[in-house]
Structures are given as structure tokens and as C-alpha cells.
Amino acid sequence: MQNQTQKRKEKPQDIHANNLQLLKDKIKQKQTEGCYIFYGDEEYTKNHYTNLLLGAAGSALNVSSIYGKDFTLEGFISACETSAVESFDMFSIDEPEEDDDGAFRVVKLYTPDLSVLSKKDTDQLLSFLQDLPQKTIVIFMFHTGAEETVLKNSFYKSVGEFALTVNFKREPVGSSVLITWILRHFSREKITVDRHVAVHLCQTVGNSMTDLKNEIDKLIDYLRFENRDVLQKDDIEFICIKSAEAQIFDIADGALSGDFVKSARALGIIRDKHDSELSPVNVAATISKAVNTLCVIDNCIKKGTPLATIAKEKKLHEFTVKKNASILTSRARDFKGKDNYPALAARLCMEYDQKIKSSRTNGYELILELLFKLSFAGKDIS
């Protein structure tokens, strides 16, 4: 009974994420016929498994792609009902042969515009999808940000009752799945990578597998040029493009650790990108989040809670807890030596948050000022 209750409470997007294993099983058992809905923010795995399904087509001639407003009910049904061919020789005068050996028709629908369909057309489409021709695969493809469409649109809810819906989620930064995947890529190229170096790569680049694969390829090429077969942290710092999260982490980490130069340099990189997602308000919010984590850990330590327990209870990485504990040890006083550092840092963040939102002064200049105060609080700068 308890298991049934837990199942009812599970979110649809989590159920869809677990369906990835069902997809793997279907591909392994070569039972790929049918309808699929693919969505989620991990484009790398989405494209990977789409390509595995395309392998059932045997030939590019058996694959049709329909995009957005190009969708018509007649065109889609025609694409599905066209017989699969084994091969086609452009220099041959013979007609393409029908494939009797298992080739599939694969039709990919990229965010199709179904708004033009009448109620009758929609019902016909649902009926057709539910009873597809033999050896036919239909894939509804949605890119990052389309989760609401898949989960709330009544048509896709209906399709989901008989289709396999898969949510391709990004693994958390530093997850064992992601680290194993990184190590496997280097291992194939006979390059030695310690696990902590792979974790550092993930923390630096982020958890997008597409971004990680690009940086892994660059590192492999660099090591070959250097005639080396062991990856070091310095190689990652030298070669890799840092994710926005990693760059903002450097801003907050530098300031809280008292390294103003590191913090200011990272802010300069963010500022020069002119990225709306990295606006002064968002950067300030990330700094405030780091300070809030520091305050939480400070409060737990004062209660005598062991560091490992703090990490578990507050769902933080042990490295983060240990790093903040070190900061608290070294940054215990404010300018006047009266307040503890977390209290001062929190007040500074609140003060500058208001300034950034209300002042006409350049937001990045205000953040630089905040970073200076956070970096030198408790230090003798005379």
C-alpha cells in the first residue's frame, strides 16, 4: 500500500525520466516499433537515443523530419505509410526495392504546430498514432524548455497513454553517472584521469553533456599535442571554457575566501559576456545564496553539529561544507572586530541588493564594491 502511495505522489517528469531505462531495453531487444515523446534539457542523450532509433531505418531514405508549421495531417500520414526501402542507387535504372529484412520508417516531428487541426483531425491523428503501420517509429521531439507543453497539453497527455514518454534530464554536477561517463571517454583514448580531476572538470564546465563532450575532445587533442597521457587540473584551467555557474562560483568563492583578485577577475569575465542571464541582479543573487549557505553552516557549527552531518541534513556536498568551515575559521570578525563574518556578509548583500535595484550606478561597479568589502572584512589593509 505504501509503495502505491509513493507511486501516486511521483511527479510525471520523474516517471518520464525513469522511462529512459525502458527505452534502453526496447532498443536492446530491437522492439522499437511505436510512438515516442522525447523532451528534457539534456540534448546530448536525447540526440544519442534518437540516433539509435534511426538505426532501425537502415537508410536515410526511410527517415522523414517534419518541423513546426510544416506539419500537415495528410503529409504526416503519408510519411508513415510510405514503404521502407532497403537501399537506393542513384545510378541504377531499377526501382528501389522494398525491404523484407526489417527496415523501419522513422518519422521525426520537431515541435509540430498542431493548432491548425480541427477536433475531427486531432481525433484522427490520435487514432492513427495509436495504431501505426507495422515497422513504423514516430518520435515527437521537443527541445529544452518545452516541459510544460508535454505535461499540460491535452493532446500530448492523450498520446502519453500509449506512447513511451522520456524526459532526458541533466545529471547533477558531480553525480557518479556523469563522472563515470567523463572517465569512460578519456579511458577510450588511453588517457589517465583521477576521479577528483574528473569532478573538477564537471564543476568547471557544468553538467551539460554536450558542453562536457566538447571540452573533453579539446583536452584530448591538447594532451596529444603535448605528448602526455595524464590529465591534470591545470590542463582544465588552461583549456576549458567555464560554465556561467562556475564563473559565478569563482566570484563568490574568491570574495568569501578573501581573494579579491580572483573574485574581481571572474566578475570581469562575466561582465564582458553581456549575457542577460548573468545580469548584475542575478550575479548579486548568486553571491547572496553563497552567503546564505555560509550562514547556515555557521549556525550548525555553533550548535556542535559535525561537518558530515551538516552535509547530509542540509543536502550539501561535503567539500562545500568543509570549504565554508575553513572560511568561517579565517574570517571571524568584521572591520571593527565586533560581529561575526557571516552576519556582516549577509548585511552587505542586503544593502547592495537594494543599491543594484534602485541606483543609477552601474550594477557591476556596485558588485565590485561589494566584493571588495566581502574580501577584506576582518583583514588588516592598512
Rosetta blueprint (number, residue, H / E / L):
1 M L
2 Q H
3 N H
4 Q H
5 T H
6 Q H
7 K H
8 R H
9 K H
10 E L
11 K L
12 P H
13 Q H
14 D H
15 I H
16 H H
17 A H
18 N H
19 N H
20 L H
21 Q H
22 L H
23 L H
24 K H
25 D H
26 K H
27 I H
28 K H
29 Q L
30 K L
31 Q L
32 T L
33 E L
34 G E
35 C E
36 Y E
37 I E
38 F E
39 Y E
40 G L
41 D L
42 E L
43 E H
44 Y H
45 T H
46 K H
47 N H
48 H H
49 Y H
50 T H
51 N H
52 L H
53 L H
54 L H
55 G H
56 A H
57 A H
58 G L
59 S L
60 A H
61 L H
62 N H
63 V E
64 S E
65 S E
66 I E
67 Y E
68 G H
69 K H
70 D H
71 F L
72 T L
73 L H
74 E H
75 G H
76 F H
77 I H
78 S H
79 A H
80 C H
81 E H
82 T L
83 S L
84 A L
85 V E
86 E L
87 S L
88 F L
89 D L
90 M L
91 F L
92 S L
93 I L
94 D L
95 E L
96 P L
97 E L
98 E E
99 D L
100 D L
101 D L
102 G L
103 A L
104 F L
105 R E
106 V E
107 V E
108 K E
109 L E
110 Y E
111 T L
112 P L
113 D L
114 L L
115 S L
116 V L
117 L L
118 S L
119 K H
120 K H
121 D H
122 T H
123 D H
124 Q H
125 L H
126 L H
127 S H
128 F H
129 L H
130 Q H
131 D L
132 L L
133 P L
134 Q L
135 K L
136 T E
137 I E
138 V E
139 I E
140 F E
141 M E
142 F L
143 H L
144 T L
145 G L
146 A L
147 E H
148 E H
149 T H
150 V H
151 L H
152 K H
153 N L
154 S H
155 F H
156 Y H
157 K H
158 S H
159 V H
160 G L
161 E L
162 F L
163 A L
164 L E
165 T E
166 V E
167 N E
168 F L
169 K L
170 R L
171 E L
172 P L
173 V L
174 G L
175 S L
176 S H
177 V H
178 L H
179 I H
180 T H
181 W H
182 I H
183 L H
184 R H
185 H H
186 F H
187 S H
188 R H
189 E L
190 K L
191 I L
192 T E
193 V L
194 D L
195 R H
196 H H
197 V H
198 A H
199 V H
200 H H
201 L H
202 C H
203 Q H
204 T H
205 V H
206 G L
207 N L
208 S L
209 M H
210 T H
211 D H
212 L H
213 K H
214 N H
215 E H
216 I H
217 D H
218 K H
219 L H
220 I H
221 D H
222 Y H
223 L H
224 R H
225 F H
226 E L
227 N L
228 R L
229 D L
230 V E
231 L L
232 Q L
233 K H
234 D H
235 D H
236 I H
237 E H
238 F H
239 I H
240 C L
241 I L
242 K L
243 S L
244 A H
245 E H
246 A H
247 Q H
248 I H
249 F H
250 D H
251 I H
252 A H
253 D H
254 G H
255 A H
256 L H
257 S L
258 G L
259 D L
260 F H
261 V H
262 K H
263 S H
264 A H
265 R H
266 A H
267 L H
268 G H
269 I H
270 I H
271 R H
272 D H
273 K H
274 H L
275 D L
276 S H
277 E H
278 L H
279 S L
280 P H
281 V H
282 N H
283 V H
284 A H
285 A H
286 T H
287 I H
288 S H
289 K H
290 A H
291 V H
292 N H
293 T H
294 L H
295 C H
296 V H
297 I H
298 D H
299 N H
300 C H
301 I H
302 K H
303 K L
304 G L
305 T L
306 P L
307 L H
308 A H
309 T H
310 I H
311 A H
312 K H
313 E H
314 K L
315 K L
316 L L
317 H L
318 E H
319 F H
320 T H
321 V H
322 K H
323 K H
324 N H
325 A H
326 S H
327 I H
328 L H
329 T H
330 S H
331 R L
332 A L
333 R L
334 D L
335 F L
336 K L
337 G L
338 K L
339 D L
340 N L
341 Y H
342 P H
343 A H
344 L H
345 A H
346 A H
347 R H
348 L H
349 C H
350 M H
351 E H
352 Y H
353 D H
354 Q H
355 K H
356 I H
357 K H
358 S H
359 S L
360 R L
361 T L
362 N L
363 G H
364 Y H
365 E H
366 L H
367 I H
368 L H
369 E H
370 L H
371 L H
372 F H
373 K H
374 L H
375 S H
376 F H
377 A L
378 G L
379 K L
380 D L
381 I L
382 S L
